[in-house]
Amino acid sequence: MNNSNIPYGKQNITKEDIDAVIEALQSDHLTQGPRIIEFENQFASYIGSKYAVAVANGTAALHLSALVLGVQEGDKVITTPITFAASANCIRYCGGEVVFSDIDPETYLLDIEKVRTLLQKSPKGTYKGIIPVDFAGRAVNLEEFRNLADEYNLWLIEDACHAPGGYFTDSINTVQNCGNGNFADLAIFSFHPVKHIACGEGGMITTDNEILYKKLLALRTHGITKSDYEFSNSIEFACGQNPELNKYPGWYMEMQTLGFNYRITDFQAALGTSQLERAKEGLENRRKLALNYNTAFDNSIYIKGQSGVVEGHAYHLYIIEVENRLGLYNYLRENNVFAQIHYIPCHLMPYYKNFGWKEGDMPNAENYYKKCISLPMYPSLSYEEQNTVIDLIKRFYGF
Ligand SMILES: Cc1ncc(COP(=O)(O)O)c(C=O)c1O
């Protein structure tokens, strides 16, 4: 019998993290200070992208991404039903139409062949973009998605919330990190506490595209620019009198487009940078824990895992499919193990049912939902705790 609670995911805050936050709190900048740029630079170098833009959360990252890619009323965008609703909602924020396409039952990722069929069925130009999700931390093969997207002139947003540090290997055997900007136009990340890097709330957009990068910077902060070369009003207007020098005054800025306040604070960025220093270590722990689960459940007729090649998996979640999932979930809870379900298929959320989506539309996602359960997975999960979880599952199924 286990006495202390074991959640499915948990942040890992060290003394270094706390010191970094305190230092930020005692500095001159609680927000819009140097720690944000530092976090962005370090994150871009960890992921391997040219640019990174830190924002308030992953949902804001998705919203800004959809905006800078020009999503408008009625634009059709394809995504997976097995994701957190935010991956789809960003299209709705812009008035676009979300078109769900089913998952591959082995990888639980958006099935590229189903997307191809969907695209083939309509005239070119019907769809605007695709949002694949590195679900659970398993990297999508973005090279294949890029090729498909190029055939139909579509953009790609990689929802990499579950996969900082994850990767896939491309057709010439090169390792491609999730979010590295080589294939997707934009990639987004979340720094919610259960994710690999915790900021409390926080998000990041990575890209190799300078034009998109600049648009993101403006939209993150009300659509305001402070760059002289971008101003459209005259220097005379800006000065409010005849200028002494042919120069915009120091206070001048322009709001040129309708943006938002989607900024992250400096103390959250300080926490993010500090957490980033341990990201590799945390990822290694997650991979070791996943291996232990794999070994424990190997050959079990009761348990199916996210099978196939899992090299490069970032293991935000460790998911198995089981019979009598409700029974197992309750049994684990009775023993203080708080497993979770990821996800209730998005197309069957009442909001999306209003658009006509119904049961039977996505058979693979719906079958997956009946059986999936996410087991505890976080870097500080001890082997003793993990063994408690494994033993409980074995006892429940009697193997
Ligand atoms: C796949 C996915 N996309 C987007 C988000 C949204 O991120 P946030 O909670 O930081 O807004 C999440 C967060 O749970 C997520 O799991």
The ligand as an SDF file (V2000), in Angstrom:
LIG
                    3D

 16 16  0  0  0  0  0  0  0  0999 V2000
   -0.5730   19.8720  -27.0290 C   0  0  0  0  0  0  0  0  0  0  0  0
   -0.8280   21.1600  -26.3000 C   0  0  0  0  0  0  0  0  0  0  0  0
   -1.0100   22.2880  -27.0120 N   0  0  0  0  0  0  0  0  0  0  0  0
   -1.2310   23.4750  -26.4130 C   0  0  0  0  0  0  0  0  0  0  0  0
   -1.2920   23.5860  -25.0410 C   0  0  0  0  0  0  0  0  0  0  0  0
   -1.5850   24.9170  -24.4290 C   0  0  0  0  0  0  0  0  0  0  0  0
   -0.5510   25.3490  -23.5980 O   0  0  0  0  0  0  0  0  0  0  0  0
   -0.8490   26.3050  -22.3410 P   0  0  0  0  0  0  0  0  0  0  0  0
   -1.5270   25.4800  -21.2970 O   0  0  0  0  0  0  0  0  0  0  0  0
    0.5150   26.7610  -21.9260 O   0  0  0  0  0  0  0  0  0  0  0  0
   -1.6960   27.4140  -22.8280 O   0  0  0  0  0  0  0  0  0  0  0  0
   -1.0980   22.4430  -24.2570 C   0  0  0  0  0  0  0  0  0  0  0  0
   -1.1420   22.5530  -22.7880 C   0  0  0  0  0  0  0  0  0  0  0  0
   -1.5700   21.7170  -22.0780 O   0  0  0  0  0  0  0  0  0  0  0  0
   -0.8750   21.2050  -24.9030 C   0  0  0  0  0  0  0  0  0  0  0  0
   -0.7180   20.0880  -24.1840 O   0  0  0  0  0  0  0  0  0  0  0  0
  1  2  1  0
  2  3  1  0
  2 15  2  0
  3  4  2  0
  4  5  1  0
  5  6  1  0
  5 12  2  0
  6  7  1  0
  7  8  1  0
  8  9  2  0
  8 10  1  0
  8 11  1  0
 12 13  1  0
 12 15  1  0
 13 14  2  0
 15 16  1  0
M  END
$$$$
